[in-house]
Amino acid sequence: MIILNYLYFLIITLLGYKWLSASSGSMVNPLNKEERMMMDGPEMFWVLTFSTGLLAFSAPGALDLMAIRLLVLEVFCLIGLLFVCKRRPQWTAASVVYAIFIFWLILGLVYSPAPGYGFRVILKYLYPLLIMLLASTVVRDTEVFLKAGLGARMVALVALIVAFIPMLEGTLFPGVFWYGTARAINFISICIFSLALFYYTDEKKKNLFYTILFMLPCFVWVFRTSIMGTTLAFAIFYFFHYKLKSLPVVFGVLLLFIVAVFTIPSVKEKMFFDDNNANASQLRSGEISTDNINSNGRFAMWEWSLKHFYEGKELTGTGTGNLQETFYAIRHPFGTIRIVHSDYVQMLCDNGLIGLVLFGGSFLILIFHSFYVYQNKHHHTGIKICAIVAGASAGGVLLTMMTDNVINYSMATISYPYGFYGMMLGMMAKEREG
């Protein structure tokens, strides 16, 4: 079945190249299925790229197609930005700070004892920036934005179905989609996108169904990281939409999260060592100790990593890729674990407080800018949908990075908030141009 990964990779790569270099083409109009809309090559390439971020091609025994696919996509994005697209990318404070963060990672190679791993880390962090810039350059119309967003949702739906049918996973799609953790984090953006469409389109039942559908897997699979991220994304969404009036809804969402933790047996069992002695009243009285929280060894890993790679080098860390190389080489006391399960710990160890502040600052600026754009009543619906999806999903993904190495799946995770943000910027540029 490895050959299927090579075949799918070859097909999607050739199709991407064909569309990127095409002068024009057509796709079905998402606003009217009976019509076809004319598009230029970069627009078609964008729809394909944004729609297929969940494709990893990681079948065991195959070449590292994940890394090759990431590199190919970044090369295509650069070609599009530098040589194909006639318009200039839209830079904002969020993208400028993110670009400075990438530059800081590159400087981290100078003093890193593992520059090879550092280069791979930089590629993973670079992708969201390129996606944001490409979207801001290519996307000018609501139809293109919807085509890309709905395409991403359709691929996510296939990935969800395949995840629950092992026969499909093992025969037709062996290693084609990202791992369960990456899928669940990707579903945060897709869930919020569906929720936005629920509020802004006439297809209420359909989009409510998709909202619930993409919210459920993190609970069914008992992925605590994604449960937290989804909860925060919902809270931010309603704060964007209702502002201070949303506080009762926000508190309600947080209450539902707490209820889920203490009442759903599978979640409670995974959350605590002794789940029989963990309840909401103990949380309220502050009696629940971190000693009873089952972190799967995360607390110990974080403490060990910070002690050996961060303390004494708080500002700069020990070099880009150093911690990842240490865990990949199993030079640590935690068995065969190969990731530290926290992007923030990895940032502190590799690139210090400077790296963490730059990365977090870019995310926070994106959220605040999206909120500001969403509150502007003069923007059309497409811009407002992108703004609220970008801001809410960015907050959710930002939280998941506390307890997982989300950057390892950047094609499927953090590139989506930045992609929606880039499409927002592109449509705003068209508004300014009149």
C-alpha positions as CSV (number, residue, x, y, z in Angstrom):
1,M,0.0,0.0,0.0
2,I,3.0,2.3,0.2
3,I,2.7,2.7,-3.6
4,L,-0.6,4.5,-3.1
5,N,1.1,7.2,-1.1
6,Y,3.6,7.8,-3.9
7,L,0.7,7.8,-6.4
8,Y,-1.4,10.3,-4.5
9,F,1.6,12.5,-3.8
10,L,2.6,12.5,-7.5
11,I,-1.0,13.3,-8.6
12,I,-1.5,16.2,-6.2
13,T,1.9,17.7,-6.8
14,L,1.5,17.6,-10.6
15,L,-2.0,19.1,-10.3
16,G,-0.6,21.8,-8.1
17,Y,2.1,22.7,-10.5
18,K,-0.4,22.6,-13.5
19,W,-2.8,25.0,-11.8
20,L,-0.1,27.3,-10.4
21,S,1.3,27.8,-13.9
22,A,-2.1,28.0,-15.7
23,S,-3.4,31.3,-17.0
24,S,-7.0,30.4,-16.3
25,G,-9.5,27.7,-15.6
26,S,-12.9,27.1,-14.0
27,M,-14.4,25.5,-11.0
28,V,-18.0,25.0,-9.7
29,N,-19.3,28.2,-8.1
30,P,-19.9,27.5,-4.4
31,L,-22.7,30.0,-4.3
32,N,-24.5,28.3,-7.3
33,K,-23.7,24.7,-8.0
34,E,-25.2,25.0,-11.5
35,E,-22.6,27.6,-12.6
36,R,-18.9,27.4,-13.1
37,M,-16.7,30.4,-12.2
38,M,-13.6,31.5,-14.1
39,M,-10.4,31.6,-12.0
40,D,-6.8,32.2,-12.7
41,G,-4.1,29.7,-12.0
42,P,-3.0,30.9,-8.6
43,E,-6.6,30.9,-7.4
44,M,-7.0,27.3,-8.4
45,F,-3.7,26.4,-6.8
46,W,-4.8,28.1,-3.6
47,V,-8.1,26.2,-3.4
48,L,-6.2,22.9,-3.9
49,T,-3.5,23.7,-1.3
50,F,-5.8,25.0,1.4
51,S,-8.2,22.1,0.8
52,T,-5.6,19.4,1.2
53,G,-3.7,20.4,4.3
54,L,-4.8,17.2,6.0
55,L,-2.9,15.0,3.5
56,A,0.3,13.8,4.9
57,F,1.4,10.8,2.9
58,S,3.1,9.1,5.9
59,A,2.7,5.4,5.2
60,P,5.3,3.3,7.3
61,G,8.2,2.3,5.1
62,A,7.8,5.1,2.6
63,L,10.2,7.9,2.1
64,D,9.6,10.9,4.3
65,L,6.9,12.2,2.0
66,M,5.6,14.5,4.7
67,A,8.8,16.5,4.7
68,I,9.1,16.3,0.9
69,R,5.5,17.5,0.5
70,L,6.1,20.4,2.9
71,L,9.2,21.5,1.1
72,V,7.4,21.2,-2.3
73,L,4.5,23.3,-1.1
74,E,6.8,26.0,0.2
75,V,8.7,26.1,-3.1
76,F,5.4,26.4,-4.9
77,C,4.2,29.2,-2.6
78,L,7.5,31.1,-3.1
79,I,7.2,30.7,-6.9
80,G,3.7,32.0,-6.7
81,L,4.6,34.9,-4.6
82,L,7.8,35.9,-6.4
83,F,7.1,35.1,-10.1
84,V,3.4,34.2,-10.8
85,C,1.1,36.5,-8.8
86,K,0.8,40.0,-10.2
87,R,-0.4,41.5,-6.9
88,R,1.7,42.2,-3.8
89,P,1.2,40.3,-0.5
90,Q,-0.6,42.2,2.3
91,W,1.7,42.7,5.3
92,T,0.4,43.4,8.7
93,A,1.9,43.7,12.2
94,A,1.0,40.0,12.7
95,S,2.9,38.8,9.6
96,V,5.9,41.2,10.2
97,V,6.3,39.9,13.8
98,Y,6.0,36.3,12.5
99,A,8.7,37.0,9.8
100,I,11.0,38.4,12.6
101,F,10.3,35.1,14.5
102,I,11.4,33.1,11.5
103,F,14.6,35.3,11.3
104,W,15.2,34.6,14.9
105,L,14.9,30.8,14.3
106,I,17.4,31.1,11.5
107,L,19.8,32.9,13.8
108,G,19.3,30.0,16.2
109,L,21.0,27.7,13.7
110,V,24.2,29.5,14.3
111,Y,24.6,28.3,17.8
112,S,22.6,25.1,17.5
113,P,24.4,21.7,17.9
114,A,21.7,20.2,15.6
115,P,21.3,22.5,12.6
116,G,19.9,19.7,10.4
117,Y,16.9,19.3,12.8
118,G,16.8,23.1,13.2
119,F,16.3,23.5,9.4
120,R,13.4,21.1,9.5
121,V,11.8,23.0,12.4
122,I,12.2,26.2,10.5
123,L,10.4,24.7,7.4
124,K,7.4,23.7,9.7
125,Y,7.2,27.2,11.1
126,L,7.7,28.9,7.8
127,Y,4.7,27.3,6.1
128,P,2.0,29.3,7.9
129,L,3.7,32.5,7.0
130,L,3.9,31.6,3.3
131,I,0.3,30.4,3.4
132,M,-0.8,33.7,4.9
133,L,1.1,35.8,2.3
134,L,-0.1,33.7,-0.6
135,A,-3.7,33.9,0.5
136,S,-3.4,37.7,0.9
137,T,-2.0,37.9,-2.7
138,V,-4.3,35.5,-4.5
139,V,-7.7,35.7,-2.8
140,R,-9.9,38.7,-3.7
141,D,-13.4,37.3,-4.0
142,T,-15.8,35.6,-1.5
143,E,-16.4,32.8,-4.0
144,V,-12.7,31.8,-4.0
145,F,-12.6,32.0,-0.2
146,L,-15.7,29.8,0.1
147,K,-14.4,27.3,-2.5
148,A,-11.2,26.9,-0.5
149,G,-13.0,26.7,2.9
150,L,-15.6,24.2,1.7
151,G,-12.9,22.2,0.0
152,A,-11.0,21.9,3.3
153,R,-14.2,20.9,5.0
154,M,-14.9,18.2,2.5
155,V,-11.4,16.7,2.9
156,A,-11.8,16.9,6.7
157,L,-15.1,15.0,6.3
158,V,-13.4,12.2,4.3
159,A,-10.6,12.1,6.9
160,L,-13.2,11.8,9.7
161,I,-15.0,9.0,7.9
162,V,-11.8,7.1,7.2
163,A,-10.7,7.4,10.8
164,F,-13.8,5.5,11.9
165,I,-13.5,2.8,9.2
166,P,-10.2,1.0,9.7
167,M,-10.6,-1.0,6.5
168,L,-10.6,2.2,4.5
169,E,-7.6,3.5,6.4
170,G,-5.6,0.4,5.8
171,T,-6.5,-0.2,2.1
172,L,-7.3,3.0,0.2
173,F,-5.8,5.6,2.5
174,P,-2.8,4.1,4.3
175,G,-1.0,7.0,6.0
176,V,-2.6,9.5,3.6
177,F,-4.1,11.7,6.3
178,W,-2.4,13.1,9.3
179,Y,-2.4,11.3,12.6
180,G,-5.5,11.5,14.9
181,T,-4.0,14.3,17.0
182,A,-3.4,16.5,13.9
183,R,-6.9,15.8,12.5
184,A,-8.5,16.7,15.8
185,I,-6.7,20.1,15.9
186,N,-7.5,20.7,12.3
187,F,-11.2,20.1,13.1
188,I,-11.1,23.1,15.4
189,S,-10.7,25.4,12.4
190,I,-13.3,23.5,10.4
191,C,-15.7,23.4,13.3
192,I,-15.5,27.2,13.7
193,F,-15.7,27.8,10.0
194,S,-19.0,25.8,10.0
195,L,-20.3,27.7,12.9
196,A,-19.6,31.0,11.1
197,L,-21.5,29.7,8.1
198,F,-24.3,28.8,10.4
199,Y,-24.6,32.5,11.4
200,Y,-24.0,34.0,8.0
201,T,-25.7,31.7,5.4
202,D,-29.2,30.3,4.9
203,E,-28.1,26.7,5.2
204,K,-28.6,26.6,9.0
205,K,-29.2,22.9,9.5
206,K,-26.4,21.8,7.3
207,N,-23.8,24.0,9.0
208,L,-25.0,23.3,12.5
209,F,-24.7,19.6,11.7
210,Y,-21.1,20.1,10.5
211,T,-20.3,22.2,13.6
212,I,-21.4,19.4,15.9
213,L,-19.8,16.7,13.8
214,F,-16.3,18.3,13.9
215,M,-16.7,19.1,17.6
216,L,-17.4,15.5,18.6
217,P,-14.2,13.6,17.6
218,C,-12.0,15.2,20.3
219,F,-14.5,13.8,22.9
220,V,-14.9,10.4,21.2
221,W,-11.1,10.0,20.8
222,V,-10.5,11.6,24.3
223,F,-8.0,14.1,23.1
224,R,-7.7,16.5,26.0
225,T,-5.6,18.9,24.1
226,S,-8.2,19.3,21.3
227,I,-11.1,19.5,23.9
228,M,-9.4,22.5,25.5
229,G,-8.7,24.1,22.1
230,T,-12.2,23.6,20.8
231,T,-13.7,25.0,24.0
232,L,-11.5,28.2,23.9
233,A,-12.2,28.6,20.1
234,F,-16.0,28.6,20.8
235,A,-15.5,31.1,23.7
236,I,-13.6,33.5,21.5
237,F,-16.0,33.0,18.6
238,Y,-18.9,34.2,20.8
239,F,-16.9,37.0,22.3
240,F,-16.2,38.2,18.7
241,H,-19.9,37.9,17.8
242,Y,-21.6,39.3,20.9
243,K,-18.7,41.2,22.7
244,L,-19.5,41.7,26.4
245,K,-23.0,40.3,25.9
246,S,-21.4,37.0,25.2
247,L,-20.0,36.5,28.7
248,P,-23.0,34.3,29.8
249,V,-22.4,32.2,26.7
250,V,-18.7,32.1,27.3
251,F,-19.2,31.0,30.9
252,G,-21.7,28.4,29.7
253,V,-19.1,27.0,27.2
254,L,-16.5,26.8,29.9
255,L,-19.0,25.2,32.3
256,L,-19.8,22.6,29.7
257,F,-16.1,21.8,29.4
258,I,-15.8,21.3,33.2
259,V,-19.0,19.1,33.1
260,A,-17.5,17.0,30.3
261,V,-14.2,16.5,32.2
262,F,-16.0,15.3,35.3
263,T,-19.0,13.4,33.9
264,I,-17.8,11.7,30.7
265,P,-16.2,8.5,32.0
266,S,-13.5,8.1,29.3
267,V,-12.4,11.8,29.7
268,K,-12.4,11.7,33.5
269,E,-10.4,8.4,33.5
270,K,-7.8,9.8,31.2
271,M,-7.6,13.1,33.0
272,F,-7.0,11.8,36.5
273,F,-5.0,9.1,38.1
274,D,-7.7,8.5,40.7
275,D,-10.9,9.5,38.9
276,N,-13.0,8.2,41.8
277,N,-11.7,11.0,44.0
278,A,-12.0,13.8,41.4
279,N,-15.2,15.9,41.1
280,A,-16.4,19.4,40.4
281,S,-16.8,20.3,44.1
282,Q,-13.1,19.5,44.7
283,L,-12.2,21.7,41.8
284,R,-14.3,24.5,43.3
285,S,-12.7,24.2,46.7
286,G,-9.2,23.9,45.2
287,E,-8.7,20.4,46.6
288,I,-7.6,18.8,43.3
289,S,-3.8,18.5,43.2
290,T,-1.7,18.5,40.1
291,D,-0.4,15.2,41.5
292,N,-3.7,13.6,40.6
293,I,-3.7,15.0,37.0
294,N,-2.5,12.4,34.5
295,S,-0.1,14.2,32.3
296,N,1.3,11.1,30.7
297,G,4.7,12.1,31.9
298,R,4.5,15.6,30.4
299,F,5.2,17.5,33.6
300,A,8.4,15.5,34.2
301,M,9.6,15.9,30.6
302,W,9.0,19.6,30.7
303,E,10.9,20.0,34.0
304,W,13.8,18.0,32.7
305,S,13.9,19.8,29.3
306,L,13.8,23.3,30.9
307,K,16.5,22.4,33.4
308,H,18.9,21.1,30.8
309,F,18.2,23.4,27.8
310,Y,16.6,26.6,29.1
311,E,18.0,27.5,32.5
312,G,21.0,29.7,32.2
313,K,20.1,30.6,28.6
314,E,16.7,32.1,29.1
315,L,16.8,34.7,26.4
316,T,18.2,32.7,23.5
317,G,17.9,29.0,24.3
318,T,20.4,26.4,23.1
319,G,19.7,26.6,19.4
320,T,16.9,25.8,16.9
321,G,16.2,22.0,16.7
322,N,18.4,21.1,19.6
323,L,15.6,19.7,21.8
324,Q,13.9,17.8,19.0
325,E,17.2,16.2,18.1
326,T,17.7,15.1,21.7
327,F,14.3,13.5,21.9
328,Y,14.6,11.9,18.4
329,A,17.9,10.4,19.5
330,I,16.4,9.1,22.7
331,R,19.0,10.9,24.8
332,H,16.6,11.4,27.7
333,P,15.3,9.4,30.6
334,F,11.7,9.0,29.3
335,G,11.8,5.7,27.4
336,T,11.1,5.9,23.7
337,I,9.1,9.1,23.7
338,R,10.3,11.2,20.7
339,I,8.6,14.6,21.3
340,V,8.3,16.8,24.3
341,H,4.6,17.4,23.9
342,S,4.7,21.2,24.2
343,D,5.7,23.7,21.5
344,Y,6.2,26.3,24.2
345,V,8.7,24.2,26.1
346,Q,10.5,23.5,22.8
347,M,10.6,27.2,21.9
348,L,12.0,28.1,25.3
349,C,14.6,25.4,25.1
350,D,15.6,26.1,21.5
351,N,15.1,29.9,21.1
352,G,14.4,31.2,24.5
353,L,12.0,33.9,25.7
354,I,12.7,36.0,22.6
355,G,11.4,33.2,20.4
356,L,8.4,32.5,22.5
357,V,7.4,36.2,22.7
358,L,7.8,36.7,19.0
359,F,5.7,33.7,18.1
360,G,3.0,34.3,20.7
361,G,3.0,38.0,19.9
362,S,2.2,37.3,16.2
363,F,-0.7,35.0,17.2
364,L,-2.1,37.6,19.7
365,I,-1.8,40.4,17.1
366,L,-3.7,38.2,14.6
367,I,-6.5,37.6,17.1
368,F,-6.8,41.3,18.1
369,H,-6.6,42.5,14.4
370,S,-9.3,39.9,13.4
371,F,-11.5,41.2,16.2
372,Y,-11.1,44.8,15.1
373,V,-11.9,43.8,11.5
374,Y,-14.9,41.8,12.5
375,Q,-16.4,44.8,14.4
376,N,-16.1,47.0,11.3
377,K,-19.7,47.0,9.9
378,H,-18.5,48.3,6.5
379,H,-16.8,45.0,5.6
380,H,-18.7,42.5,3.6
381,T,-19.7,39.0,4.8
382,G,-16.8,37.1,3.4
383,I,-14.3,39.3,5.3
384,K,-16.3,39.0,8.5
385,I,-16.5,35.2,8.3
386,C,-12.7,35.0,7.7
387,A,-12.0,37.4,10.5
388,I,-14.0,35.5,13.1
389,V,-12.8,32.1,12.0
390,A,-9.1,33.2,12.0
391,G,-9.3,34.8,15.4
392,A,-11.3,32.1,17.1
393,S,-9.4,29.1,15.6
394,A,-6.1,30.9,16.3
395,G,-6.9,31.1,20.0
396,G,-7.9,27.4,20.1
397,V,-4.8,26.2,18.2
398,L,-2.6,28.5,20.4
399,L,-3.9,26.7,23.5
400,T,-3.3,23.2,22.0
401,M,0.4,24.1,21.6
402,M,0.8,24.1,25.4
403,T,0.4,20.3,25.6
404,D,1.4,19.0,22.2
405,N,3.9,19.6,19.4
406,V,1.4,21.1,17.0
407,I,4.1,22.6,14.8
408,N,5.0,19.0,13.7
409,Y,1.7,19.1,11.8
410,S,1.7,22.7,10.7
411,M,0.2,21.9,7.3
412,A,-2.9,20.7,9.0
413,T,-3.0,22.8,12.1
414,I,-1.6,26.4,12.5
415,S,-1.6,27.0,8.8
416,Y,-5.4,27.2,8.8
417,P,-5.9,30.2,11.1
418,Y,-3.2,32.0,9.2
419,G,-4.8,30.9,5.9
420,F,-8.2,32.4,6.9
421,Y,-6.4,35.5,8.1
422,G,-4.6,35.8,4.7
423,M,-7.8,35.4,2.8
424,M,-9.3,38.1,5.0
425,L,-6.5,40.5,4.1
426,G,-6.8,39.7,0.4
427,M,-10.5,40.5,0.3
428,M,-9.9,43.7,2.3
429,A,-7.3,44.8,-0.3
430,K,-9.9,44.5,-3.0
431,E,-12.3,46.6,-0.9
432,R,-9.7,49.3,-0.6
433,E,-9.0,49.2,-4.3
434,G,-12.7,49.8,-5.0
